[in-house]
Amino acid sequence: MSMQRIVGVMLLFFLSEGTLFYWLLPDSMVGRIVPHFTLAFVLFAALYRGRHTALILGIAFGMLQDLAFYGRIIGVHSFTMGLVGYLTGFLLERRRSTLMMALFMICVSTLVYDTIVYFVYRVFRLTDQTFEWAVSHHIVPSVFLQILFSLAIYVPARRWFENSVSKTNTEDDEE
């Protein structure tokens, strides 16, 4: 799949995480679970496409999230999503990623992402909850949702990114 189609799929995930997802969620969980579907796709890009692609996608879709959902401080999600995507791609640059490795990295990267966002909000006094409260009420339920979502889209995402890499390599060889 070409990069334009991958961006289109990410836009669909971006729209669904802000609208459709909350219709399907029970009312008691609406404030607790925060979906990060685009972050999962950025991490798949880091695992199968490379750190630079993940950095660009992370910055772009993080800025969309900053503008659409979290307007208090512009750039927190953009910076954090780009940083987490880049670091994930850097750590697994030369390794072949299996299902368990991908799920583990998505779990750890989501924890890092939510932790950085929490502490930035804490520094600028936009939240007054303790870190323990944030972990138990927001971060851990969101991580479980990320793992389930990543498990559900693992096979298609891997095929899309590996096909886009192989198409790019054959085009480079032809030139």
Sine and cosine of phi, psi and omega as CSV:
sin_phi,cos_phi,sin_psi,cos_psi,sin_omega,cos_omega
0.00,0.00,0.66,-0.75,-0.02,-1.00
-0.96,0.28,0.28,-0.96,-0.03,-1.00
-0.91,0.41,-0.50,0.87,0.04,-1.00
-0.91,0.42,-0.63,0.78,0.03,-1.00
-0.95,0.32,-0.58,0.82,0.06,-1.00
-0.89,0.45,-0.67,0.75,0.05,-1.00
-0.90,0.44,-0.61,0.79,0.06,-1.00
-0.89,0.46,-0.67,0.74,0.05,-1.00
-0.90,0.44,-0.65,0.76,0.03,-1.00
-0.91,0.42,-0.59,0.81,0.07,-1.00
-0.90,0.44,-0.62,0.79,0.07,-1.00
-0.90,0.44,-0.67,0.74,0.06,-1.00
-0.90,0.44,-0.63,0.78,0.02,-1.00
-0.88,0.47,-0.70,0.71,0.01,-1.00
-0.93,0.37,-0.62,0.79,-0.03,-1.00
-0.95,0.30,-0.52,0.86,0.00,-1.00
-0.96,0.28,-0.30,0.95,0.02,-1.00
-0.98,-0.20,-0.28,0.96,-0.08,-1.00
-0.81,-0.59,-0.93,0.36,-0.14,-0.99
-0.89,0.45,-0.60,0.80,-0.06,-1.00
-0.88,0.48,-0.65,0.76,-0.07,-1.00
-0.96,0.29,-0.32,0.95,0.12,-0.99
-0.96,0.29,-0.54,0.84,-0.05,-1.00
-1.00,0.09,-0.29,0.96,-0.07,-1.00
-1.00,0.09,0.64,-0.76,0.08,-1.00
-0.89,0.46,0.47,-0.88,-0.07,-1.00
-0.87,0.49,-0.52,0.85,-0.02,-1.00
-0.95,0.32,-0.32,0.95,-0.04,-1.00
-0.97,-0.23,-0.01,1.00,-0.10,-0.99
-0.88,0.48,-0.67,0.74,-0.01,-1.00
-0.99,0.14,-0.22,0.98,-0.11,-0.99
-1.00,-0.10,-0.66,0.76,-0.07,-1.00
-0.99,-0.14,0.80,-0.60,0.05,-1.00
-0.89,-0.46,0.91,-0.42,-0.02,-1.00
-0.97,0.23,0.62,-0.79,0.07,-1.00
-0.79,-0.61,0.88,0.48,-0.06,-1.00
-0.93,0.38,-0.61,0.79,0.02,-1.00
-0.93,0.37,-0.55,0.83,0.07,-1.00
-0.89,0.46,-0.66,0.75,0.04,-1.00
-0.87,0.49,-0.65,0.76,0.00,-1.00
-0.95,0.32,-0.57,0.82,0.11,-0.99
-0.89,0.46,-0.63,0.77,0.02,-1.00
-0.94,0.35,-0.57,0.82,0.13,-0.99
-0.90,0.44,-0.61,0.79,0.07,-1.00
-0.90,0.44,-0.61,0.79,0.03,-1.00
-0.92,0.40,-0.62,0.78,-0.04,-1.00
-0.96,0.29,-0.62,0.78,-0.17,-0.99
-0.90,-0.43,-0.20,0.98,-0.02,-1.00
-0.90,-0.44,-0.55,0.83,0.02,-1.00
0.76,-0.66,0.30,-0.96,-0.09,-1.00
-0.94,0.34,-0.54,0.84,-0.04,-1.00
-0.95,0.31,-0.62,0.79,0.08,-1.00
-0.90,0.44,-0.67,0.74,0.02,-1.00
-0.90,0.43,-0.61,0.79,0.03,-1.00
-0.89,0.46,-0.73,0.68,-0.03,-1.00
-0.92,0.40,-0.72,0.70,0.03,-1.00
-0.90,0.44,-0.63,0.77,0.02,-1.00
-0.90,0.44,-0.70,0.71,0.02,-1.00
-0.91,0.41,-0.69,0.72,-0.04,-1.00
-0.91,0.41,-0.77,0.64,-0.05,-1.00
-0.98,0.22,-0.43,0.90,0.14,-0.99
-0.91,0.41,-0.62,0.78,0.06,-1.00
-0.92,0.38,-0.60,0.80,0.10,-0.99
-0.87,0.49,-0.67,0.74,0.03,-1.00
-0.91,0.41,-0.66,0.76,0.04,-1.00
-0.86,0.50,-0.68,0.73,-0.05,-1.00
-0.97,0.26,-0.61,0.79,-0.10,-0.99
-1.00,0.07,-0.65,0.76,-0.17,-0.99
-0.93,-0.38,-0.69,0.72,-0.18,-0.98
-0.89,-0.46,0.98,0.19,-0.12,-0.99
-1.00,0.09,0.06,1.00,-0.05,-1.00
-0.94,0.35,-0.74,0.67,0.04,-1.00
-0.78,-0.63,0.88,-0.48,0.00,-1.00
-0.99,0.14,0.79,-0.62,0.10,-0.99
0.93,-0.36,-0.19,0.98,-0.03,-1.00
-0.92,0.40,-0.77,0.63,-0.02,-1.00
-0.95,0.32,-0.56,0.83,0.05,-1.00
-0.89,0.45,-0.77,0.64,0.02,-1.00
-0.88,0.47,-0.72,0.69,-0.09,-1.00
-0.93,0.36,-0.67,0.74,0.00,-1.00
-0.92,0.38,-0.63,0.78,0.07,-1.00
-0.91,0.42,-0.68,0.74,0.00,-1.00
-0.90,0.43,-0.72,0.69,-0.02,-1.00
-0.91,0.41,-0.66,0.75,0.05,-1.00
-0.89,0.45,-0.69,0.73,0.01,-1.00
-0.91,0.42,-0.72,0.70,-0.01,-1.00
-0.91,0.42,-0.61,0.80,0.05,-1.00
-0.90,0.43,-0.70,0.72,0.05,-1.00
-0.91,0.41,-0.58,0.82,0.02,-1.00
-0.93,0.36,-0.66,0.75,-0.02,-1.00
-0.93,0.37,-0.55,0.83,-0.06,-1.00
-0.92,-0.39,0.54,0.84,-0.11,-0.99
-0.90,0.44,-0.67,0.75,-0.11,-0.99
-0.95,-0.32,0.14,0.99,-0.04,-1.00
-0.97,-0.23,0.57,-0.82,0.12,-0.99
-0.98,0.17,0.80,-0.60,-0.11,-0.99
-1.00,-0.07,0.83,-0.56,0.09,-1.00
-1.00,-0.08,0.04,-1.00,0.02,-1.00
-0.87,0.49,-0.73,0.68,-0.03,-1.00
-0.91,0.40,-0.63,0.78,0.04,-1.00
-0.90,0.43,-0.67,0.75,0.01,-1.00
-0.90,0.44,-0.71,0.70,0.01,-1.00
-0.91,0.42,-0.64,0.77,0.03,-1.00
-0.90,0.44,-0.70,0.71,0.00,-1.00
-0.92,0.39,-0.59,0.81,0.04,-1.00
-0.93,0.38,-0.62,0.78,0.05,-1.00
-0.89,0.46,-0.77,0.64,-0.02,-1.00
-0.91,0.41,-0.68,0.74,-0.02,-1.00
-0.91,0.41,-0.60,0.80,0.06,-1.00
-0.92,0.39,-0.64,0.77,0.08,-1.00
-0.87,0.49,-0.70,0.71,0.02,-1.00
-0.90,0.44,-0.69,0.72,0.00,-1.00
-0.85,0.52,-0.80,0.61,-0.03,-1.00
-0.91,0.41,-0.56,0.83,0.02,-1.00
-0.92,0.39,-0.69,0.72,0.02,-1.00
-0.89,0.45,-0.70,0.72,0.01,-1.00
-0.89,0.46,-0.66,0.75,0.02,-1.00
-0.87,0.49,-0.74,0.68,-0.07,-1.00
-0.94,0.34,-0.52,0.85,0.11,-0.99
-0.91,0.41,-0.69,0.72,0.06,-1.00
-0.90,0.44,-0.57,0.82,0.02,-1.00
-0.93,0.37,-0.65,0.76,0.01,-1.00
-0.88,0.47,-0.66,0.75,-0.01,-1.00
-1.00,0.00,0.20,0.98,0.09,-1.00
0.83,0.56,0.66,0.75,0.09,-1.00
-1.00,-0.06,-0.16,0.99,0.09,-1.00
-0.69,-0.72,0.55,-0.84,0.03,-1.00
-0.87,-0.49,0.10,0.99,0.04,-1.00
-0.97,0.22,0.43,-0.90,0.05,-1.00
-0.98,0.22,0.30,-0.95,0.00,-1.00
-0.90,0.43,-0.62,0.79,0.02,-1.00
-0.88,0.48,-0.66,0.75,0.03,-1.00
-0.90,0.43,-0.69,0.73,0.00,-1.00
-0.90,0.44,-0.64,0.77,0.02,-1.00
-0.90,0.43,-0.72,0.69,-0.08,-1.00
-0.97,0.25,-0.48,0.88,-0.08,-1.00
-0.98,-0.18,-0.43,0.90,-0.07,-1.00
-0.84,-0.55,-0.76,0.64,-0.19,-0.98
-0.94,0.33,-0.78,0.63,-0.05,-1.00
-0.91,0.42,-0.71,0.70,0.06,-1.00
-0.88,0.47,-0.58,0.82,0.04,-1.00
-0.93,0.37,-0.59,0.81,0.04,-1.00
-0.91,0.42,-0.67,0.74,0.04,-1.00
-0.89,0.46,-0.64,0.77,0.07,-1.00
-0.89,0.45,-0.67,0.75,0.03,-1.00
-0.88,0.48,-0.67,0.74,0.00,-1.00
-0.90,0.44,-0.70,0.71,0.03,-1.00
-0.89,0.46,-0.69,0.73,0.02,-1.00
-0.90,0.43,-0.69,0.72,-0.01,-1.00
-0.91,0.42,-0.61,0.80,0.05,-1.00
-0.91,0.41,-0.61,0.79,-0.01,-1.00
-0.93,0.36,-0.57,0.82,-0.05,-1.00
-0.96,-0.28,0.20,0.98,-0.08,-1.00
-0.86,0.51,-0.79,0.61,-0.08,-1.00
-0.91,0.42,-0.76,0.66,0.03,-1.00
-0.90,0.44,-0.65,0.76,-0.01,-1.00
-0.90,0.43,-0.66,0.75,0.02,-1.00
-0.89,0.45,-0.70,0.72,0.03,-1.00
-0.89,0.46,-0.69,0.72,-0.02,-1.00
-0.88,0.47,-0.74,0.67,-0.05,-1.00
-0.95,0.31,-0.61,0.79,0.02,-1.00
-0.94,0.35,-0.58,0.81,0.07,-1.00
-0.92,0.39,-0.61,0.80,0.01,-1.00
-0.94,0.35,-0.54,0.84,0.06,-1.00
-0.94,0.34,-0.68,0.73,-0.02,-1.00
-0.93,0.38,-0.59,0.81,0.06,-1.00
-0.91,0.41,-0.63,0.77,0.03,-1.00
-0.91,0.42,-0.66,0.75,0.00,-1.00
-0.91,0.41,-0.64,0.77,0.01,-1.00
-0.94,0.33,-0.55,0.83,0.06,-1.00
-0.93,0.37,-0.61,0.79,0.04,-1.00
-0.92,0.38,-0.60,0.80,0.01,-1.00
-0.93,0.37,-0.57,0.82,0.00,-1.00
-0.94,0.35,-0.52,0.85,-0.02,-1.00
-0.96,0.27,0.00,0.00,0.00,0.00
